[in-house]
Amino acid sequence: MGFPTCPVCGRESKDELTPLDALDEWLRALVAANAPAGQFVNVVCKRCVEMFERARTQLTTDAVVFEQGGLVLPTPLRLDADDRFTGRGITIAFLDSGFYKHPDLTMPDNRILAYHSIVPDHKTSLETSDPASWHGMMTSVVAAGNGSLSKGFYRSIAPEANVVLVKLATSGRISERNIQDGLEWVLAHREEYRIRVVNISAGGDDEESYLDNELSQTVERAVKEGLIVVCAAGNAGHMPGHPVLPPASAPASITVGGLDDQNSLDRARRGMYRSSYGPTLDGLQKPEIIAPGIWVPAPILPHTPTAAEAELYATLDKASDEELVSIIEAHAEVDADLYNARDLRTSLLRHLITIKLREGDVISEHYKYVDGTSFAAPIVSSIIACMLEANPRLKPQQVKRILIETAERLPGIEIDRQGWGGVAPRRAVELAHMLKSI
């Protein structure tokens, strides 16, 4: 005796078919919409139900994200940045797990002034797609990328800033000791590379008073010597205690929490991302400001399985119906789900491709959208680079005060979580420029 055949996808099912009456109204409507033309359907296989459930999850999650004509909006547009200033002549140092020589930093001109690894005997370079390289590649490009692979569309707020890249680890969690060593290296080389801003999208080991914590003390020394230290607050806002760890808990750092603007230009939609917040053990307000911590466009690390999947999904999304199966078969090793589903009707295959795009957070073959205060911090670093371009004489304390004074408070959100509010690039740069004449 053979297995029953699903009337929707046409495949045999080892499980019993599910009656439509057992599904909710939304799923029933979706099944009916995907049934063969003119055919009444009253049962469906388990695979189809699971696929439609995944679609519902993604559509619910991403309904706002893709309302803008299917696009994740670029950061300068969402924050109304002043495009007269691009971070020209300003160097930002990044302390992170690893990096990659991404075209958005090197084309048409290479703006990577230096690369240093504090990891002993580590053989990776900026040309290696090391598994640890994706995070630092993303943070540096979010801050200083020129959108080369998107024809400038997904550029940063400081697309002409220079960068210095300091690798802290090979994989996994970055230790506080490594962050400390990386910051010491930046201090020793800041004049050589004219470093003005340090971005640290990594957290220390434990909560500790800045009076007793060596890393926090080094942050304080760095700021006294003229460096502006920007730190991610962390992503523990949904946890009891939501601790802010060193170096973000250091008094002199500019600590950045996460804003959820829902990928919209409508400020009334703004809310909070699940970022960590204080007060710290020393009673300090952290974060001071918030910046987009979700729906942030970032590059995909080339020559990785994620890159291969994104390229396939983006290619299929643009392909004609007649080309779908041949493309999937030519890339059978990239996605087994798509290969096994290649004989589905075109409408169902298109449905599955859309799910894959959403599940992978894929914008295009080169970019995806990411979340975390790791990416909110470099947005603020990019704004600071523009402030310094507008007024190179600004001291670290002045930069911090301008960001606080120009920030936009979110109504209905407790101060502990948002600090002085959402960063306002245009207002911050205008005030920095105005102070130049005083």
N, C-alpha and C positions, 0 to 999 in steps of 0.2 A: 504494500500500500504506500503510495507516494505522499509527500508532504503537501499541505495546502498552499495555494498560490495567492499572494497578496494582490488584490485588484488594483491597488494604487501603484506599486512599484513593479509588479509583474514577477517578483522573485518568490521562490519557494521559501517557506518558513518552517523551521523545526519546532517552533512553538505554535500553540493555538492562536488563531487570528482573534484580535480584540474587537468586540462589537462596538460600533460607534456610540451606542447608548451609554457605554461605560466611560466615555470621554466627556470633558466639559464642553461648553458651547464654543469656545474659542478654537479648541482643537478640532471639533467636528467641522467647523467652517473651513479650517485650513485643509483638512483631509478632502472635503468636497471640492475645494478649489483646485486641488491637484489630481483629482480623479480623471480618468480618460474621458474625453469629450462625449457627452450624451450617455454616460454609463452611471447607473445608480449604484452607490457603494454603501454597504452597511457593516463591513468589517475591514480591518486594516492590520498589518503585521506589526510586531513589536519594534522592528528596526525603524519603520516609518514614524511610529509614535515617538520614539526616542529622538529622532531627527527633528520632528516638529516641536518637541519640548525644548530642544536646544535652540531652535530658532526663536521660540517665544522668549527664552531667557535673554538672548542676544538683542532681540528687537526691543524688549523692555528696557534693557540696560543702555542701549545705544540710540534710542529714539531721538533724544535731544542732540546727541553727538552728530548724527548724520542729517539733521534737519536743514543744515546750511548747504543744500545742494550736494550732499554726500561728502562734504569736506570737513576735515579737522582744520579749524582756522589757525593761521600762523600767529605766533605769540605777539609780534609787534602790533598786529591789527587788533587783537583781543585786548591789549593793554593800552592802546592809543599812544604808542611810543612816538617820539619826535625824530623823524628820519633824517633831520639835518645833522645829527650826531650819531656816529657809528662805532665809537670806541677807537678811532684812529690814533695810533701812536701809544696806546695804553697796553700794558702787558698784564695778563691774568695768569697766575700759577694755579694749577689744579693738583690736589693730593687725592689719589684714587687708586683702586686696585690695579688698573692697567689701562692702556690706551691703544689707539690705532690711528694710523696716518690717513685720516678720512679726507676725501676730495673736498668736502665743505670747509676744510681748514687749509688745504694745500693748493687748490685751484682757484683762479689762475696763478696766484702767488702763494708760496709756502709761508704761513704765518706761525709755524711751530719753531720757536727760537731755540728750544732745548728740550731734550728728553733725558731723564735720569731715573734709574732704578735703584732703590735702596735694598733690594732683595739680593743677597749674596750669590754670586755665580749664576745669576739668572740669565738665560740665553735668549729670551724673547726680545723682539724689536718692535718698532712701530709698524712694520710690514707683516707681522705675524698675527693671525686671527686667534690669539690665545683666548681660552674660555673666560679668563679674568678681564679681558680687554673691553668688553662691551660697555661696562658701567662708566668707566672714565671717558671712553669715546663719546658716549651719549652726553655726559655732563659738559664736556668741553665744547661739543658742537651745539648743544642747547644754548650755551653762553656766547660762543663766538663763530658759529657756522654761518657761511654765506649762502646756504641753500643751493650750492652748485649743481647738485643732482636733481633739483626740482626747478631749475631755471630761476632761482632766487625766491621762489614762493615760500619755502620753509626756511627762511633765513632767521637768524637770531636778532636780538635788539642791538648787538654790537658786532656786526659782521666783518668789521675791519680791525678788531682787536687782535693783538698778538697773544700767543699762549706759551707757557712753559709747563711741561707735563712731568709729574713726579710719580713713578710707580711705587706702590706701597706693599703689594702682596701678589701672590701667584694665583690664589683662589680662596674662596670662603671669606670668613670674617677678617677684617683688618684690625690688628691689635692696636691698642693705644700707644704702645712703644713705637710701632711703625709710623703712626701719624706724627708722633713727636719727632722721630728722626727725619721725616719728610719736611716738617716745618723748619727744623734746624738747618736743613740743606737750603731751603728757600731763603732763610735769613742770611746765610753765608754767600748767596749768589744774587741777592736782590738788586744790588747796584749794577752788576755785570749785565743783567737782562732787563734792567729798569722795571722791575716788578712792582706794581702798585697794589694789586688785589690778590688775595689768596682765597680760593674756593675749596672748602672741605666738606664733601658730601659723604662723610663717614663719622660714626660715633665711637666713643671710647668704651671702656670696659664696665664701669660701674658709676653710680651716683657718688659724687664726692665734692666736698667744698673746694672752691677754687683756691683757697688758702693752703690746702694740703695736696693739691693735684698738680703734678709737674707739667702736664700738657697744658692745663689752663694757665699756669704761670708763664709758659712759653708764649701763649697767645697774648697775654698781657704785655710781655716784653716786645713781641713783634709789633703790636699796635703803637707802643711808645716809640719804636724806631721808624714809624711811618707807614707800616703795612695796614691795609684794610682787610680784616679777616672775616669772611662770610661763611657761616656754618648752617648745615641742614639741621632742623630741630629734631628730626626722627619721626617715625611713623607709628608711635605707640599710643595715640590719642584714644583708641578704643579699649585700652587696657587699664586696669586699676593702677593708680599711681602715675600713669603717663609720664615717666621720668624724662627730663632733658639731661643728657649725659655730656661730659667734656668731649670736645672742646666747645660745644654749643652753649654750655652753662657758664663759660668764662664771661665776666662782666663786659670786657671790651669788644667781644665778638659781636657781629651783627647776625642774629639768629633768625632764620627764616622758617616759618610754618607754611602750611599748605592751604591754598584757596581753591575752591571748586566753583569755577565760573560757568560750568555746564557747556563749555564751548560755545558761548553765546556773547553777543555784544550788549545784551540787556543786563545792566547792573543790578536790576531788581532780582535776578535769578541767582545772584552770588550767595554761596554758602561756604561751609568749612570742609576741608579735607581732614582725614583722621590723623592729624599730626600731633606729636608730643607737645606738651606745654607745662609751664611752671605753676606756681613759683618754684625756683630751684631751692636746694638745701640752704643757700645763702639768702633766700627771700627775694631773689631777682625776678623781674618780669621777663619771661622768655616764652615764645618768640617776641621780638620787637615788631616785626612786620610779617605779612603773609604774601605769597605770590602763587600763581597757578601750580598746583601740585597734582593735577590730573588732566587728561586730554592734552598732554604736552607732546608736540611732534618731535621725534628724535630719530636719528639714523639707525639702520639695521647693520650690525657687524657683517661685513662682506665675507664670503667664502665659508659660511656656516650653514647648518641645516635650516636655521630660521630664515636666512637669506634665500636659500633655495625654495623654501615653501612660499615666502612672500612673492618671489618672482613668478612662481607657478600660478598662485592665486590671482595676482594682478594680470598676468597674461591671459588666463582663462576668462577673467571678468571683462576683458576688452575684445575677446575673440568672438567670431561669428558662431552660430549654433553648429554649423557644419564642421568647424575646426576643433570643437571641444574634445571629442573622443581621441583624435589623433594626437593632440597635445598631451592629454592625460597618459596615453599609452607610451609616448616618448619620454615621460617623466615618471614611470611606474614606481621607481625607488623613492621618490620624494614624498608621496602621500598614499598610503595603502588604502585609506578610506575612499578616496576619489577613484583609484584604480579599480577597486572592487565594485564601485557604483557606476562604472563607465557605461553600462548598458541600460541605465535608467532612462526614462523619457527625459527629453531636454529640459522641460519645466522643472522636474525634480532635481536634475543635475545642476541647473542654475541655482536652485534653492540651496543645495549643499555647498556650492562655491561661495555663496553669500555668507553662509554660516561660517565657513572656513576663514573668510576675510575678517569677520567680526570676532571670532574666537582668537585669532592671531593678532588682533588689534592692528591689522595691516591698513596703512593708508595707500601705499604704492609699493613697487618692488624695492624701493630704497628707504622708505620711512614707515614707522609705526608710531602709535601714540602710547605714552608711558605714564606712570604715576609714581608719586613719592616725593617727599621733601628733598630728596637728592637732586631733583630737577627744578624745584622751586628756588633753591639756593643759587644755581648758576644763572637763573633769570635775573635775580637781584644783582649778581656780580656783573652781568652785562649792562644793567642800568647804571651801576657805579662807574663802569668804564666810560660810558657816555657823559656822566657828570664830570669825570676827570678830564675828558677831552674838552668839555665846555669851560672848565675852570681847573687847570692843572695844579693850582696852589692849594686846593682843598686838603685839609688835614683829616685823618680818620674820624676824629670826633665830630667835625663839621659834616662829613658825609652821613654819619649815623643820624645826626640831628635833622638834617634836611629830609632824609627818608622818613623819619618819624613825623616831622611837621607837615609833610605833604601827603601822608598816607590817608586812605579813605576808610573810615569806620564802617563796618557791616552792621546794619541795624539788627537788633535781636540776638546778637552773638555775644557771649560773655567776654569781657576784656582779657581774662586769663588765656583764652584760646587764640584770640586774634591779635593781641598786643595793641599797637596803635592803628592797625587796619591793613587794608590791601595796598600794595605798593602802587604808586602813581608815577610812571616814568616821565611823562611830559612835564608835570608840575615839578618833579625833582630836578630835572635837567634845567628847566627855566630858572628855578631858584638858584641853582649852582652857578649858572651863567650870570645872573644878576649880581651875585656876590663878588664876581670877578672885578666889577667896577667900583667896589666899595673899599 
